[in-house]
């Protein structure tokens, strides 16, 4: 289980993470893996990647593998949109604002 858990945590992208979790669900979507990951989170309180994977694991166990990854993708899109909005609002002139708007 440890190697499979490390493999999942070590995936490079969220899409790879989802695929890995789907492929190894029989090992990862268990009480013992959740307990092991919760122990790692407790022992490494600053390791956000571990805490995020624990949240993903719990959500996947409760709602299926796709649901938490879809929520993560939605949050990423909303964050990117907010960053563009703040950049647009932060322009210094109407001309600059119009140019930014035209580009995006």
N, C-alpha and C positions, 0 to 999 in steps of 0.2 A: 504494500500500500504506500509506503514512503516514497518509493521511486515514482510511482504513478502520480502521487500528490505533487512531488517536486517537478515532474514533467509538466503538469497542468499549470502550476504557478510560474514556471519558466517560459511559457509560450510567449511569442513576440508580439502578437496582435490579439485584439479581442475576438476576431473571427477564428483565429487558430485556437484560442482558449475555448470558445464555444464548441468547436469541432472536437477538440480533445476531451472535453467534458462529456459530450455525447458518445464518443467512442469508448470512454472508460467509465461510464456511468455506473456499471455494476460494482466497481471498486470505490469510486469517489462519492456517489450519492448514498452513503451509508452513515449510520450512527457513529461507527468507529472512526471514519475519516473526519466527520464533523468534530468529534471530540478531540482528535489529534490536532486538527487545524486550530481549534479554539485554544488548545494548550500552547501552540506556537504563538498565537496572537497574545496570549497572556504573558508569555516569556519574552516577547519582543514588542513591547507597547508602541514603539516608534515605527514599526514596519507596516506602513499603510498598505502595501501590496498584500500582506497577509490578511489584514482586516477586511480589505475589499474582497478578497477571494472567499473569506468566510461568509460575508454577506451574500455573494453570488451563490455559494454552495447552499446556504439556507434557503434562499429564494428559489433556486432550481429544485430543491427537494420539495418545496411547498407548492410551486406553481408550474413546474416543468422547466427544462433547460432553456428554452427560447425566451421566456418572459423576462428574466433579468437582463439578458443581453440586449433585448429590444429596448428595455428601459434605459440601459446604459448608452445605447446609440442615440436615443431621443435626447437624453441629457447632454451628450456631446454636441449634437446639432443645435440645441438651444444655447449652449455656452458659446459656440462659434457665432451664432446670430447676435447674441448679446455683445460680444467683443466688436463685431462690425458696427453695431448700433452705437456703442460708446465711442468708437473711432469717428463715426460720422458726426455725432453730436459734438465731438471735440475739435472739429475743424474750425479754423480761425476766420473764415469769411464765407459769404454766400457762394462765391465762385468756387472756392475749395470744396464746399459742401456739395455743390452741384456736380463737380468733377468726380468726387468720391462716389456719389450716388450713381452716376453714369457708369463708373467702373465696376460697381458691385451690384 
